[in-house]
């Protein structure tokens, strides 16, 4: 089989009960003295570079690549500490879906997280290693650029997909799939409600990866 499955993380695979936002808030305050800098920033479907860009703008601060690097490093330190004690939810059907889709091609990630953040979150629930590679927020601040990145990495690994399926929980995931010529599967386990996802017109809308697994597999074959 030759389908490339691109899984989003937050809201699709798992939820960290706000550990990412809290860690960014704390990192920003420690570096810049601004409290709750991310309180008015929308996270769902966005990339980490886009999220911090918005936070700096709302705080009225300019920043350099070096500032962003320091913020990322502090964020990762704080995130790992929070994840160690967090009540992380792995959404229904995730383990079954990963196991069932693997024989049909390749499982990879497509996420707005920085790669180090993605590894921290998935590593906390032992779900980093099932994915062969990924496209991350490091690759572009624009999520719509990420499907081609993932496809190129797939080809570089020796796997040329005949079809690509993006699995996510927001309208931004659907838009990303469309921009990259992929099929879009939307799950109702995360940031967006049913009405929002219906209006985005994914190829498949499912309650979760448990109830919708058969339909996902049918789309892949």
Steps between C-alpha positions, in 0.01 A plus 500: 500500500619854436309752708676762708308572820583836656383527859457826687586488872307741725130421502546210259740259667499649848418793723742626765239699696665831412860405579627657178328836550597514868862424414512770234342751738757420768793509256390836357458649847841377612671644192302821448310571820160486328235296677255277308636612164312220322161554666352662188684283248308232311692170504278255309636423154786749520875443499721579797691768303168661406382482861809670642496761226147594607597509867791733436275726291233516771769580757632780279842342479728438208712188504796340328566138402721484807208610720281231342769241562529596866123488538487157338773365729332634813162373381636150447653491847173611659289275277694188593455582868124557458450187291664289770206576727225570250180304453554437129204364306567269205182523295279196428621269226842659455700186576271286282517748214879520505521122500241461223635767265866395522462197264328723240803721444682736737397679817649846543426826679371832376486745786549865578715403799871557490656158453647505851155576644340226293756251626447610861121465482495167317794364697309563822244237390742275308362599159801663335655188347198376296550791258767476235552875447301821497443856390513750786461864589876533457452441128266793438286742703226433243329167561390484136864448399540180699345227283765545227771489768365170631468354150858596415625338820300191417660477157845562648439197724420286195119510522312675217136532611217461252264676742544715806251529787521778759331414831428799720249671724464854361392677184867598458588131463239468225633812325853365530396174335327684217801725442724194473270293278426253780182346636374647827368303798364710785446367851276653765739447789673835505481871438213536251133410537287308252353806328841650432635174362191434289540842338863416423372203293754228580496180300408318821370632833507258792429522872834343586752250367322214673153553355637613165782255445323284240405806297858629516638168379245490216615847391860384493456198276 
